[in-house]
C-alpha cells in the first residue's frame, strides 16, 4: 500500500510513535492525516504541522471512535488507512508480587485501550470498507504481544489478545480486500517507555519513533502482516516455539534479576 493520496487516521497521534507516523504519512503524500488523541492540544499542534485535522478521542470509548470515523469521512472522504496506535504502559510492577494484581482497574483500562479500541475501529469501518472494496488497518501492538513483558501481566495479556484479534481481522476479511498489519517493536524512546522502570524491553536498544515510522512505511508498502522494527524479535519468537519450557525458564531468570535490582 502507498499512502500517497490516502485519508489516514492515527489514534494516539499527539505524541511518540503516533506523532512520528502522522509526520511520515504527510511526507509520503497522504491526502489528509487525522490526529486522534485524548491530548487535544498536542493533537492540534501535530495536525497543524502536517496540514491535517485533529479530534479529541478516548479510544476506550466506542462513541469517540465512531465520532472520529464519521466526521473524518464526512469532511475528508473514505478512510483508507486506520492506525489504531494509542496505548498505555500502566500496571508495571518489576517485583511482580502477584501476577493477578491488586485490583481490576489496570486490567480493565488495558483491555479497553489495547483490545476493544481495535475492535471498535473494525466494527465501524469494516462495513464501509467492504462496500467500497477494501481498506487497511495498522494496529500498533508490541513485541510483548508476541513474547511477553516481564513485570506487567496486564500489558502482556492484552497485547497478546490484540495480536489474536488482528489475526482474526486479517483472516476474516482477506476476501474483502481488507488488509492488516501489526506493529510490534520493543523499546521505543517515547514518554510511555520513560514512565516505566527500565527493563528487558530496552535490551536491544531503544529506537526513535521516526525510525519506527520509517519501518511502518516499508511494511505497508510490502503489505506484510508483521512489522518488526527490532528484527531480533523474530529469533526470540522462534526460540519460544522451539522450546517453550526453556523460554519460560529464561524469562523467569530475567524476572529474578529485576527483583534483585529493584528490591535493593
N, C-alpha and C positions, 0 to 999 in steps of 0.2 A: 504493500500500500504506500502510495505517495500522499503526503498531507497537503500538497500544493492544491489550492482551490477548495479545500475542505473546511467545513464548520466543525470545530473541535471544542469539547467541554473537558475541563480539568478540575476535578474536585480536590480540595486541599491545595489549591493553586497559588495561595498567597505567600508561601514560604517553601524553602527546601527543594525537594525533588519536583514538587508541583510547579513551583515558580520557574525552575530550570526547564521543565517541559513546555510551559507556556512560551518562554523565550525561544526555545528551539523550534517549536511549531511555527511561530511567527516568522523566524528567519527562513524556515523551509517553505514559506509561501502560503500558509493556511489562510483561507478566506476570512475567517473570524475565529478568534480564540476567546472562549468564555471561561472566566476565572470564577470558580465557586468555592467559597470558604466561609467559615464562621468569623474569621478576622476580616470584616468588611472593609476596613480602612486599607489594609495591605492588599486585599483583593483588588480594590480600585486602583491602587498605586501600580500594581503589576499590569492590570488591564490598560492603564494609560501608556505604559512603555511598549505595549505590543499592539496598540490600536484595537484593543479588544473590548470586552464588556465584563462587568462584574455582578455577581449575585451573592448575597449573604445566604449561606446554606449550612445547616447542620445535617450531615449525611445520615445521622441516626434517625432522622425524621423523614418518613416516606413523603409527606406533603412537601417538604423542602426540595427533595429531588424531583418530584413531579413538577413543581413550580419552575425549576431551572430548565427542565426538558421542554415544557410547554412554552415558556417565554422565549427560550433560545430559538425554537423552531418557528414561533410566530414572528419574531423580529429578524432572524437571520437566515432561516431556511433549515433544511433537514440536517440533523446531527449525523455526521458520517463516522466520527470517532469520538467515543465517550471514554474518558480516562478516569476510572474510579480509583483515585490516588490517595484520598485522605486516610490518615491512620494515627494511632496514638501508641505511646510506649508505656502505658500505665501498668501497675501491678508487678513491677520488677522488685524481686527480693533475692539478692545474691546469696543469702544464707539458706534460702529455701526451707524454712522451718516447717511448713506444711503445704504440699502441692495444691491442696484444696482451698488454700487461702483462709482468710478470717471472715470474709463477707461476700455477698453476691455482687456488689457494686462493680468491682473491676472486671468481673466476668461478663456482666450484662452490658457494660459500656463497650468492652472489646468486641463482644458478639454483635452489637448493633452497628459499630463502625467498620469492623473488619469483614463481616459476613453479610448482614442484612442490607448494608448500603449497596453492595454489589447486586444483591437480589432485587432491590427496589429499582435500580437502574435498568436491569434486564426486564423486569416486569412491565415497565412503562415504555421501553424502547423497542423490545422485540416485535410487538405488533406493527409498529411504524416501519421498522426495518424490513420485516417480511413483506409488507405491502409495496415498498419501493425497491425491493430486490437485493437488499443486503445492507451491511454495516460492519462496524468494528468496535470491539471492546478491548481496552487495555486496562487490566486490573493490577495495580501495584500491590504486591503481597510482601514477600520477604524470603530470604533463604531459610528463615525459621519455619516456613510452611512446608519446606522440603526436608529439612533436617530437624532442628529444634532450637529453642532459645533457653539455654541454661539459666535458671533463676527467674523465669517468667512463664509459668504454666498457662496463664490466661492468654498471653500473647501468642505462644506457640500453638495452643489448641485452636484458637480462632483463625490463625494464619493457615493451619492445616485444612480447616474447614473451607477457607477461601479458595485454596487450591482445588479441593473437591468440587466446589460449585463451578469454578471456571472450567474444569474438565467436562462437567455435565453441560455447561453452556455451549462449549465448543462441539461436543458430540451431538447434542440435541438439534443444533441449528446449522450444522455444516451444510446440510441440504438446502438451506435457505440463503446461502452465500453470506452468512454472518460469521465473521472471523473473530478469534480471541487470542490475545497474548497476555501472559502473566510476567510481571517484572519482579525478579527475586534477587535483589542484592544482599550483601552482608552489610558491613559498616559503611554508612554514607554520612559525610560531615554536615549534619543538619541539627537544628535545635532539638529535635526529638532524641537524637543519639546523645547529645550533650546533656540531656536531662536525666539520663540513667547512668549508673556506675559503669566504668569501663569494664568490658568483659570480652569473651571469646569472639563476639560478633566483629571485633576490630582486629582479629588476629592476622588477617591477610591484608591489612591496610584499609584505611577509610578513603573511599573515592569522593570526589567532588560531585555535587548534584549535576553540574554541567557535563561531566564525563558520563554519568548515568543517562542523562537525556540524549547524549550522542549515541549511546548504545541502544537506546529505545528507538531512535530513528532508523538505525540499521536493522533492528529486529522487525520493525513494522514493514520496512521495505521488503524484507525476506518473508514476511508473514509467518514467522516462527512462533510456536505456542510459548516456548520457554525462553525468556530473555535473561541471561546471566551476566551481569556486569563483572562479577567475580567468577571467572571461568573455573576456579578451583572447586567450586560448589559441585560441579558435575562429578568430579572424582570422589568427593565426600558422599554423594548420593550412591555411587557405585559401591563404595566400601560399606555403606549402611545396608544395602540389599544383599551384598555378598555374605555378610556375617552379622546378623542383627545383634546377637548376644555380645560379640566383640565390640560393636559400635556402642551399645548401651554402656558397656564397661568403660570405654574410652571417655564417653560423655560424663559418666559418674566421677571419673578422675578429675575432669575439669571442674565439676561441681565441688569436689573436695578441696581443690586448690583455691577456689573462690571463697569457700567457707574459711579457709585458713587465712587468706589475705584480708577479708573483710571482718573477720572475727577478732582481729588483734586490737 
